[in-house]
């Protein structure tokens, strides 16, 4: 249940961040202008956005793998505990 709450919080934060970023961008103009004709303040480099997207995806993937590893460790401990309980039950 904690994992579900964490995922919901992560999704909520990412959506909120996306809305804030979208609200800060200026409105679009009605006609096409080549990049070399745009003023410097209106040019947007794609590299920071791409790097940010990859970093976000890698962080989420890392957190997912960490969550799966933690749950797998708990399952292995439970199996070991049950195995020892079964062995002790057959001896006594």
N, CA, C and O atoms as CSV, one atom per row, in Angstrom:
chain,resi,resn,atom,element,x,y,z
A,1,UNK,N,N,0.814,-1.184,0.000
A,1,UNK,CA,C,0.000,0.000,0.000
A,1,UNK,C,C,0.869,1.264,0.000
A,1,UNK,O,O,0.531,2.261,-0.638
A,2,UNK,N,N,2.006,1.205,0.735
A,2,UNK,CA,C,2.910,2.351,0.752
A,2,UNK,C,C,3.471,2.623,-0.639
A,2,UNK,O,O,3.636,3.776,-1.038
A,3,UNK,N,N,3.763,1.548,-1.376
A,3,UNK,CA,C,4.314,1.707,-2.715
A,3,UNK,C,C,3.314,2.404,-3.620
A,3,UNK,O,O,3.695,3.262,-4.416
A,4,UNK,N,N,2.040,2.049,-3.512
A,4,UNK,CA,C,1.011,2.685,-4.322
A,4,UNK,C,C,0.914,4.164,-3.991
A,4,UNK,O,O,0.764,4.989,-4.892
A,5,UNK,N,N,0.999,4.512,-2.716
A,5,UNK,CA,C,0.950,5.915,-2.318
A,5,UNK,C,C,2.154,6.669,-2.863
A,5,UNK,O,O,2.034,7.814,-3.298
A,6,UNK,N,N,3.306,6.027,-2.839
A,6,UNK,CA,C,4.512,6.683,-3.363
A,6,UNK,C,C,4.394,6.912,-4.857
A,6,UNK,O,O,4.759,7.979,-5.351
A,7,UNK,N,N,3.886,5.923,-5.585
A,7,UNK,CA,C,3.723,6.071,-7.029
A,7,UNK,C,C,2.707,7.165,-7.339
A,7,UNK,O,O,2.914,7.956,-8.259
A,8,UNK,N,N,1.623,7.218,-6.588
A,8,UNK,CA,C,0.619,8.270,-6.799
A,8,UNK,C,C,1.231,9.644,-6.537
A,8,UNK,O,O,0.978,10.590,-7.283
A,9,UNK,N,N,2.029,9.755,-5.486
A,9,UNK,CA,C,2.681,11.025,-5.182
A,9,UNK,C,C,3.656,11.412,-6.282
A,9,UNK,O,O,3.740,12.582,-6.654
A,10,UNK,N,N,4.393,10.439,-6.805
A,10,UNK,CA,C,5.345,10.709,-7.880
A,10,UNK,C,C,4.622,11.175,-9.138
A,10,UNK,O,O,5.063,12.123,-9.788
A,11,UNK,N,N,3.526,10.526,-9.485
A,11,UNK,CA,C,2.753,10.930,-10.659
A,11,UNK,C,C,2.189,12.328,-10.452
A,11,UNK,O,O,2.225,13.151,-11.367
A,12,UNK,N,N,1.664,12.606,-9.249
A,12,UNK,CA,C,1.099,13.919,-8.972
A,12,UNK,C,C,2.170,15.002,-9.093
A,12,UNK,O,O,1.914,16.064,-9.660
A,13,UNK,N,N,3.370,14.739,-8.563
A,13,UNK,CA,C,4.444,15.718,-8.651
A,13,UNK,C,C,4.880,15.956,-10.088
A,13,UNK,O,O,5.133,17.097,-10.475
A,14,UNK,N,N,4.972,14.893,-10.885
A,14,UNK,CA,C,5.400,15.061,-12.268
A,14,UNK,C,C,4.352,15.819,-13.084
A,14,UNK,O,O,4.704,16.642,-13.928
A,15,UNK,N,N,3.078,15.551,-12.842
A,15,UNK,CA,C,2.026,16.285,-13.557
A,15,UNK,C,C,2.024,17.753,-13.132
A,15,UNK,O,O,1.895,18.643,-13.972
A,16,UNK,N,N,2.167,18.003,-11.839
A,16,UNK,CA,C,2.202,19.381,-11.353
A,16,UNK,C,C,3.389,20.127,-11.932
A,16,UNK,O,O,3.256,21.281,-12.340
A,17,UNK,N,N,4.531,19.492,-11.972
A,17,UNK,CA,C,5.721,20.108,-12.533
A,17,UNK,C,C,5.512,20.409,-14.011
A,17,UNK,O,O,5.922,21.467,-14.489
A,18,UNK,N,N,4.877,19.491,-14.743
A,18,UNK,CA,C,4.603,19.716,-16.160
A,18,UNK,C,C,3.664,20.884,-16.381
A,18,UNK,O,O,3.844,21.653,-17.325
A,19,UNK,N,N,2.668,21.028,-15.527
A,19,UNK,CA,C,1.737,22.156,-15.649
A,19,UNK,C,C,2.451,23.466,-15.368
A,19,UNK,O,O,2.219,24.459,-16.059
A,20,UNK,N,N,3.314,23.482,-14.365
A,20,UNK,CA,C,4.051,24.701,-14.039
A,20,UNK,C,C,4.971,25.092,-15.177
A,20,UNK,O,O,5.046,26.268,-15.536
A,21,UNK,N,N,5.670,24.128,-15.749
A,21,UNK,CA,C,6.579,24.418,-16.864
A,21,UNK,C,C,5.795,24.903,-18.070
A,21,UNK,O,O,6.211,25.852,-18.734
A,22,UNK,N,N,4.664,24.267,-18.367
A,22,UNK,CA,C,3.855,24.674,-19.512
A,22,UNK,C,C,3.287,26.073,-19.324
A,22,UNK,O,O,3.155,26.818,-20.294
A,23,UNK,N,N,2.950,26.441,-18.094
A,23,UNK,CA,C,2.388,27.763,-17.833
A,23,UNK,C,C,3.431,28.859,-17.978
A,23,UNK,O,O,3.082,30.009,-18.248
A,24,UNK,N,N,4.688,28.530,-17.806
A,24,UNK,CA,C,5.745,29.534,-17.886
A,24,UNK,C,C,6.162,29.831,-19.318
A,24,UNK,O,O,6.804,30.851,-19.564
A,25,UNK,N,N,5.817,28.972,-20.267
A,25,UNK,CA,C,6.235,29.173,-21.645
A,25,UNK,C,C,5.346,30.221,-22.299
A,25,UNK,O,O,4.143,30.267,-22.041
A,26,UNK,N,N,5.928,31.057,-23.140
A,26,UNK,CA,C,5.139,32.100,-23.790
A,26,UNK,C,C,4.154,31.512,-24.799
A,26,UNK,O,O,4.328,30.392,-25.280
A,27,UNK,N,N,3.134,32.277,-25.102
A,27,UNK,CA,C,2.143,31.803,-26.074
A,27,UNK,C,C,2.770,31.724,-27.465
A,27,UNK,O,O,3.720,32.445,-27.770
A,28,UNK,N,N,2.236,30.857,-28.286
A,28,UNK,CA,C,2.770,30.647,-29.627
A,28,UNK,C,C,2.280,31.745,-30.564
A,28,UNK,O,O,1.201,32.306,-30.376
A,29,UNK,N,N,3.079,32.033,-31.555
A,29,UNK,CA,C,2.660,33.007,-32.542
A,29,UNK,C,C,1.911,32.312,-33.663
A,29,UNK,O,O,1.977,31.089,-33.785
A,30,UNK,N,N,1.212,33.060,-34.470
A,30,UNK,CA,C,0.338,32.484,-35.469
A,30,UNK,C,C,1.016,32.067,-36.760
A,30,UNK,O,O,0.389,31.389,-37.574
A,31,UNK,N,N,2.246,32.434,-36.982
A,31,UNK,CA,C,2.892,32.101,-38.249
A,31,UNK,C,C,4.230,31.415,-38.013
A,31,UNK,O,O,4.803,31.497,-36.926
A,32,UNK,N,N,4.712,30.743,-39.036
A,32,UNK,CA,C,5.976,30.015,-38.955
A,32,UNK,C,C,7.131,30.970,-39.212
A,32,UNK,O,O,7.103,31.755,-40.160
A,33,UNK,N,N,8.142,30.896,-38.362
A,33,UNK,CA,C,9.382,31.632,-38.570
A,33,UNK,C,C,10.538,30.653,-38.456
A,33,UNK,O,O,10.581,29.855,-37.520
A,34,UNK,N,N,11.473,30.701,-39.392
A,34,UNK,CA,C,12.655,29.840,-39.265
A,34,UNK,C,C,13.440,30.188,-37.999
A,34,UNK,O,O,13.358,31.307,-37.492
A,35,UNK,N,N,14.185,29.233,-37.507
A,35,UNK,CA,C,14.908,29.390,-36.251
A,35,UNK,C,C,15.892,30.551,-36.296
A,35,UNK,O,O,16.069,31.253,-35.300
A,36,UNK,N,N,16.527,30.755,-37.434
A,36,UNK,CA,C,17.512,31.834,-37.503
A,36,UNK,C,C,16.876,33.220,-37.489
A,36,UNK,O,O,17.583,34.210,-37.297
A,37,UNK,N,N,15.564,33.320,-37.687
A,37,UNK,CA,C,14.886,34.618,-37.651
A,37,UNK,C,C,14.273,34.926,-36.279
A,37,UNK,O,O,13.796,36.038,-36.051
A,38,UNK,N,N,14.285,33.968,-35.386
A,38,UNK,CA,C,13.719,34.186,-34.056
A,38,UNK,C,C,14.695,34.974,-33.187
A,38,UNK,O,O,15.909,34.831,-33.330
A,39,UNK,N,N,14.174,35.798,-32.296
A,39,UNK,CA,C,15.067,36.465,-31.348
A,39,UNK,C,C,15.696,35.432,-30.402
A,39,UNK,O,O,15.107,34.377,-30.165
A,40,UNK,N,N,16.877,35.723,-29.866
A,40,UNK,CA,C,17.575,34.734,-29.019
A,40,UNK,C,C,16.776,34.268,-27.806
A,40,UNK,O,O,16.904,33.109,-27.411
A,41,UNK,N,N,15.958,35.124,-27.201
A,41,UNK,CA,C,15.221,34.712,-26.011
A,41,UNK,C,C,14.100,33.737,-26.346
A,41,UNK,O,O,13.589,33.085,-25.436
A,42,UNK,N,N,13.691,33.606,-27.607
A,42,UNK,CA,C,12.621,32.685,-27.981
A,42,UNK,C,C,13.135,31.355,-28.515
A,42,UNK,O,O,12.341,30.461,-28.808
A,43,UNK,N,N,14.422,31.213,-28.645
A,43,UNK,CA,C,14.988,29.935,-29.094
A,43,UNK,C,C,15.090,28.999,-27.904
A,43,UNK,O,O,15.552,29.381,-26.829
A,44,UNK,N,N,14.651,27.765,-28.116
A,44,UNK,CA,C,14.702,26.786,-27.035
A,44,UNK,C,C,15.605,25.627,-27.474
A,44,UNK,O,O,15.343,24.971,-28.482
A,45,UNK,N,N,16.637,25.395,-26.725
A,45,UNK,CA,C,17.524,24.278,-27.026
A,45,UNK,C,C,16.868,22.982,-26.578
A,45,UNK,O,O,16.279,22.917,-25.499
A,46,UNK,N,N,16.970,21.965,-27.397
A,46,UNK,CA,C,16.329,20.687,-27.089
A,46,UNK,C,C,17.164,19.842,-26.125
A,46,UNK,O,O,16.618,18.977,-25.440
A,47,UNK,N,N,18.450,20.073,-26.062
A,47,UNK,CA,C,19.323,19.231,-25.243
A,47,UNK,C,C,18.942,19.231,-23.755
A,47,UNK,O,O,18.868,18.153,-23.166
A,48,UNK,N,N,18.698,20.371,-23.126
A,48,UNK,CA,C,18.331,20.321,-21.696
A,48,UNK,C,C,17.021,19.566,-21.455
A,48,UNK,O,O,16.890,18.844,-20.466
A,49,UNK,N,N,16.068,19.731,-22.346
A,49,UNK,CA,C,14.805,19.009,-22.187
A,49,UNK,C,C,15.000,17.508,-22.362
A,49,UNK,O,O,14.426,16.713,-21.617
A,50,UNK,N,N,15.802,17.123,-23.337
A,50,UNK,CA,C,16.064,15.704,-23.584
A,50,UNK,C,C,16.817,15.081,-22.413
A,50,UNK,O,O,16.487,13.982,-21.968
A,51,UNK,N,N,17.813,15.780,-21.926
A,51,UNK,CA,C,18.579,15.271,-20.781
A,51,UNK,C,C,17.684,15.170,-19.554
A,51,UNK,O,O,17.771,14.198,-18.804
A,52,UNK,N,N,16.829,16.160,-19.344
A,52,UNK,CA,C,15.904,16.115,-18.216
A,52,UNK,C,C,14.933,14.946,-18.320
A,52,UNK,O,O,14.644,14.286,-17.322
A,53,UNK,N,N,14.430,14.689,-19.523
A,53,UNK,CA,C,13.510,13.569,-19.716
A,53,UNK,C,C,14.208,12.237,-19.447
A,53,UNK,O,O,13.648,11.370,-18.776
A,54,UNK,N,N,15.414,12.069,-19.961
A,54,UNK,CA,C,16.152,10.832,-19.715
A,54,UNK,C,C,16.475,10.670,-18.226
A,54,UNK,O,O,16.385,9.566,-17.689
A,55,UNK,N,N,16.848,11.756,-17.565
A,55,UNK,CA,C,17.159,11.679,-16.138
A,55,UNK,C,C,15.919,11.279,-15.344
A,55,UNK,O,O,16.012,10.471,-14.420
A,56,UNK,N,N,14.762,11.835,-15.695
A,56,UNK,CA,C,13.522,11.497,-15.008
A,56,UNK,C,C,13.188,10.021,-15.201
A,56,UNK,O,O,12.842,9.330,-14.243
A,57,UNK,N,N,13.292,9.535,-16.443
A,57,UNK,CA,C,12.977,8.132,-16.730
A,57,UNK,C,C,13.949,7.208,-15.997
A,57,UNK,O,O,13.537,6.183,-15.452
A,58,UNK,N,N,15.224,7.559,-15.981
A,58,UNK,CA,C,16.206,6.721,-15.298
A,58,UNK,C,C,15.968,6.714,-13.785
A,58,UNK,O,O,16.141,5.679,-13.141
A,59,UNK,N,N,15.577,7.845,-13.217
A,59,UNK,CA,C,15.297,7.894,-11.782
A,59,UNK,C,C,14.090,7.029,-11.437
A,59,UNK,O,O,14.109,6.297,-10.448
A,60,UNK,N,N,13.040,7.115,-12.253
A,60,UNK,CA,C,11.853,6.293,-12.010
A,60,UNK,C,C,12.190,4.817,-12.170
A,60,UNK,O,O,11.745,3.991,-11.372
A,61,UNK,N,N,12.967,4.476,-13.187
A,61,UNK,CA,C,13.372,3.084,-13.389
A,61,UNK,C,C,14.207,2.582,-12.211
A,61,UNK,O,O,14.016,1.456,-11.752
A,62,UNK,N,N,15.118,3.398,-11.728
A,62,UNK,CA,C,15.943,3.026,-10.584
A,62,UNK,C,C,15.081,2.775,-9.348
A,62,UNK,O,O,15.279,1.793,-8.632
A,63,UNK,N,N,14.125,3.668,-9.103
A,63,UNK,CA,C,13.239,3.495,-7.951
A,63,UNK,C,C,12.389,2.236,-8.089
A,63,UNK,O,O,12.134,1.557,-7.095
A,64,UNK,N,N,11.950,1.917,-9.289
A,64,UNK,CA,C,11.166,0.703,-9.517
A,64,UNK,C,C,12.003,-0.540,-9.240
A,64,UNK,O,O,11.544,-1.457,-8.558
A,65,UNK,N,N,13.224,-0.579,-9.763
A,65,UNK,CA,C,14.101,-1.734,-9.545
A,65,UNK,C,C,14.427,-1.868,-8.059
A,65,UNK,O,O,14.474,-2.981,-7.534
A,66,UNK,N,N,14.651,-0.753,-7.382
A,66,UNK,CA,C,14.904,-0.784,-5.948
A,66,UNK,C,C,13.699,-1.343,-5.195
A,66,UNK,O,O,13.859,-2.122,-4.256
A,67,UNK,N,N,12.510,-0.950,-5.600
A,67,UNK,CA,C,11.289,-1.451,-4.963
A,67,UNK,C,C,11.124,-2.953,-5.182
A,67,UNK,O,O,10.777,-3.681,-4.252
A,68,UNK,N,N,11.367,-3.415,-6.396
A,68,UNK,CA,C,11.252,-4.845,-6.691
A,68,UNK,C,C,12.302,-5.631,-5.910
A,68,UNK,O,O,12.005,-6.709,-5.394
A,69,UNK,N,N,13.519,-5.111,-5.815
A,69,UNK,CA,C,14.572,-5.806,-5.068
A,69,UNK,C,C,14.214,-5.913,-3.594
A,69,UNK,O,O,14.442,-6.950,-2.971
A,70,UNK,N,N,13.658,-4.853,-3.039
A,70,UNK,CA,C,13.265,-4.885,-1.623
A,70,UNK,C,C,12.165,-5.920,-1.388
A,70,UNK,O,O,12.215,-6.675,-0.417
A,71,UNK,N,N,11.173,-5.952,-2.281
A,71,UNK,CA,C,10.099,-6.928,-2.120
A,71,UNK,C,C,10.609,-8.349,-2.311
A,71,UNK,O,O,10.159,-9.263,-1.620
A,72,UNK,N,N,11.541,-8.547,-3.237
A,72,UNK,CA,C,12.107,-9.872,-3.461
A,72,UNK,C,C,12.884,-10.338,-2.228
A,72,UNK,O,O,12.821,-11.514,-1.869
A,73,UNK,N,N,13.606,-9.440,-1.586
A,73,UNK,CA,C,14.327,-9.779,-0.360
A,73,UNK,C,C,13.354,-10.201,0.738
A,73,UNK,O,O,13.612,-11.159,1.466
A,74,UNK,N,N,12.237,-9.486,0.857
A,74,UNK,CA,C,11.233,-9.852,1.857
A,74,UNK,C,C,10.642,-11.230,1.573
A,74,UNK,O,O,10.417,-12.009,2.500
A,75,UNK,N,N,10.393,-11.535,0.316
A,75,UNK,CA,C,9.838,-12.847,-0.051
A,75,UNK,C,C,10.856,-13.949,0.245
A,75,UNK,O,O,10.486,-15.014,0.738
A,76,UNK,N,N,12.127,-13.704,-0.051
A,76,UNK,CA,C,13.152,-14.707,0.228
A,76,UNK,C,C,13.284,-14.954,1.729
A,76,UNK,O,O,13.464,-16.097,2.149
A,77,UNK,N,N,13.199,-13.915,2.530
A,77,UNK,CA,C,13.258,-14.093,3.983
A,77,UNK,C,C,12.050,-14.880,4.485
A,77,UNK,O,O,12.189,-15.725,5.370
A,78,UNK,N,N,10.884,-14.615,3.939
A,78,UNK,CA,C,9.676,-15.338,4.343
A,78,UNK,C,C,9.765,-16.813,3.951
A,78,UNK,O,O,9.340,-17.683,4.712
A,79,UNK,N,N,10.315,-17.098,2.769
A,79,UNK,CA,C,10.476,-18.491,2.337
A,79,UNK,C,C,11.452,-19.214,3.261
A,79,UNK,O,O,11.213,-20.360,3.639
A,80,UNK,N,N,12.551,-18.553,3.627
A,80,UNK,CA,C,13.513,-19.168,4.545
A,80,UNK,C,C,12.882,-19.433,5.902
A,80,UNK,O,O,13.106,-20.483,6.504
A,81,UNK,N,N,12.095,-18.482,6.383
A,81,UNK,CA,C,11.430,-18.658,7.672
A,81,UNK,C,C,10.443,-19.830,7.613
A,81,UNK,O,O,10.401,-20.651,8.530
A,82,UNK,N,N,9.663,-19.907,6.555
A,82,UNK,CA,C,8.699,-21.004,6.426
A,82,UNK,C,C,9.404,-22.349,6.265
A,82,UNK,O,O,8.944,-23.362,6.792
A,83,UNK,N,N,10.526,-22.356,5.532
A,83,UNK,CA,C,11.287,-23.595,5.345
A,83,UNK,C,C,11.820,-24.102,6.685
A,83,UNK,O,O,11.749,-25.297,6.971
A,84,UNK,N,N,12.351,-23.200,7.499
A,84,UNK,CA,C,12.861,-23.636,8.807
A,84,UNK,C,C,11.715,-24.069,9.721
A,84,UNK,O,O,11.870,-24.996,10.515
A,85,UNK,N,N,10.562,-23.396,9.608
A,85,UNK,CA,C,9.407,-23.801,10.430
A,85,UNK,C,C,8.913,-25.179,10.016
A,85,UNK,O,O,8.523,-25.973,10.872
A,86,UNK,N,N,8.922,-25.478,8.733
A,86,UNK,CA,C,8.495,-26.801,8.260
A,86,UNK,C,C,9.472,-27.870,8.740
A,86,UNK,O,O,9.052,-28.939,9.182
A,87,UNK,N,N,10.782,-27.586,8.656
A,87,UNK,CA,C,11.771,-28.564,9.102
A,87,UNK,C,C,11.676,-28.821,10.608
A,87,UNK,O,O,11.826,-29.961,11.046
A,88,UNK,N,N,11.436,-27.803,11.384
A,88,UNK,CA,C,11.296,-27.973,12.824
A,88,UNK,C,C,9.983,-28.710,13.160
A,88,UNK,O,O,9.925,-29.449,14.142
A,89,UNK,N,N,8.967,-28.515,12.373
A,89,UNK,CA,C,7.690,-29.190,12.602
A,89,UNK,C,C,7.805,-30.667,12.353
A,89,UNK,O,O,7.177,-31.448,13.067
A,90,UNK,N,N,8.577,-31.090,11.377
A,90,UNK,CA,C,8.741,-32.531,11.076
A,90,UNK,C,C,9.624,-33.213,12.111
A,90,UNK,O,O,9.436,-34.401,12.374
A,91,UNK,N,N,10.579,-32.506,12.708
A,91,UNK,CA,C,11.463,-33.105,13.705
A,91,UNK,C,C,10.716,-33.319,15.021
A,91,UNK,O,O,10.915,-34.346,15.670
A,92,UNK,N,N,9.895,-32.415,15.418
A,92,UNK,CA,C,9.249,-32.475,16.728
A,92,UNK,C,C,7.915,-33.059,16.585
A,92,UNK,O,O,7.195,-33.202,17.573
